[in-house]
Amino acid sequence: MSDADHIKKRISDLRAEIRRHNERYYQDAAPLIPDREYDALVAELAALERDHPAWAAADSPLTEIGETPTQGFATVTHAVPMLSLANTYDVDELRAFDVRVRKQVPSAQFDYVLEPKIDGVAVTLRYEHGALTLGATRGDGRQGDDITRNLRTIKAIPARLTTTAPPDLLEVRGEVFMPKAGFVALNERRAAEGQPVFANPRNAAVGSLKQLDPRIVAQRPLGAVCYALGACEGIAFDTHAELLATLKDFGLPVHPRTWICPDLDAVLAALTELESLRHDFPFEIDGGVIKINQRAWYDEWGYTAKSPRWAVAYKYEPERAETTLKAITIQVGRTGILTPVAELEPVTVAGSTIHRATLHNEDEIRRKDLLIGDRVWVEKAGEVIPAVVGVRKEKRTGNEQAFTMPDTCPACGGPVTRRADEVALRCTNRQCPAQLKQWVRHFAARGGMDIDGLGDALIEQLINRQWIESPADLYRITREQWRSLERMGEKSADNLMQALDASRQRDLWRLIFALGIPHVGTRSAQALEAHFPDLDHLMAASPTELEALEDIGPIMAQAIITFFAAPHNQALIADLKAVGVNTASHRPATARTGPLQGKTLVLTGTLPDMTRDEARARIEAAGGKVTSSVSQKTDYVVAGENAGSKLDKAQQLNITIIDEKGLLDLL
Ligand code: IVH
């Protein structure tokens, strides 16, 4: 091949590869390679296209932004295209950016604004006369998905602007993200429920907003920040800083911290400060965004097909380390799912040592093309969870070994199967000791029956001695038996007996969660307790009755029905009752039969004579339910003085609004 042919081939290979990555990133929210590697491919292609304009093609992936429409959502055309940003990892390129913008518009007097860069989902929010009328994803930049219903569930996004004089039209652009703590908690819950976990907060945010059922979105911990303007009428801004200040006044979420910098040196100093604060933000940031502050000249700098020429993103080198994948072991979960786990040569990433990382499932191993013995990159997803993000194939020696999932359970030797609708393999032996261990752990966990002192080592001993076959058996273990366990003093045995005894009287929702019904987390369990007086009523509920509840979607309703239909689960519940575990709600019986039975109320503002807690208690005592946000399912909004956006939303949804006196009448 001639040089020219080589270059031509490289361009076409890069285009194909970038397209493949785009697809995985945008459509499946499951990137194949770290951002840094993707960005390097893009930079290489951009340089080749620049040097060989003859081969630049109209359909180059460099001129396309990401996503194709998602099934199930209406497509909306953006009034003003939603652009992305040029990005760099290199301070010299920032200097080049500064030189370029100064040369391009020599008369412009300007300063810069630096903002943190959150890695989430870009969205646009359309406010007409102050009311949120549309929320959409970026899509391909021109058209995106209408996800208004999902965005309305995010508390940070106001249904109405908090101003008495809203502009006719205000479209703001921003990022929806999942905070680090919420991400970790969500993944813990998903793992406990046998569902696949998200690789990082960004994927979790994307996956959440793609849900067709807004009730699921409402349960996801999502936040938002606004940082740019789309279409607007009846309002104008001279500077970006002014835009941000106005958005804040309007009640829109903006970055808690931004810097105004007179010149590039000040930008670089601010970037250093931002990096030192990097881990203090409740959300993950992957760099900083530098924008020219003076909006008047934006059109003179203009735009490329993908991004404005007056802004640039500076991205941090990822915090990751290289290490060896020594082995892949199998962990058997509570519901029998076999999860492959990477056993790593210990390595330090962002201040802590990583030994193991979940590989989720076999498909994930194939996708990443991992071999045992590989040198791999590890990162901390959400800055917390260790993850293998890539493999250094160029370092292979030929001694690496392919991994295959076992065809029997490594814990019990029992058969494993794959359900038609799942990628995961499961051990089907209900007596499997590994499953039993995770099951008992879940049952005793803090969010569940909260059995203090029942740690892993103890649970293992109980299983090894064949004293337990289900969590109910925990209550049958005698003091003598506890005393006979390794490292178990008299005091600890007494404490455990007491902890177990106390757990017999836990709230009903804790028991519901502890049962381990797929998809049912603590919050859904609480919603169930609020509706059902005891477990028997819950077990007898119909799908329609379950779905009518605020926090229960059709998938969860089905999971609950299936769970209670299984004879072994019915036997477990009978057994729990037999050992004295409470299966009734402690909430007063009147709570379900009072004048507000079945009614959902929202409190907003200050009531003249009652505190909020008092109002809530009285509503609950009358059988009503108090929720924090207004939706179609709200029956009454009780508004006091200084009522805010909830009142607006109630008006918008035509929900009956009452004051304290109205509430007392109802009671
Ligand atoms: S400005 C025309 N500002 O990062 C304005 N984007 O990698 C374009 N992002 O597409 C966006 N933080 O989704 C802007 N402070 C910020 C941002 C930000 C995060 C996202 C946004 C953008 C992507 C580029």
Boltz pocket constraint, residues with backbone or C-beta under 6 A from the ligand:
constraints:
  - pocket:
      binder: B
      contacts: [[A, 83], [A, 84], [A, 85], [A, 87], [A, 115], [A, 116], [A, 117], [A, 118], [A, 119], [A, 120], [A, 121], [A, 122], [A, 174], [A, 175], [A, 227], [A, 228], [A, 289], [A, 308], [A, 311], [A, 313]]
      max_distance: 6.0
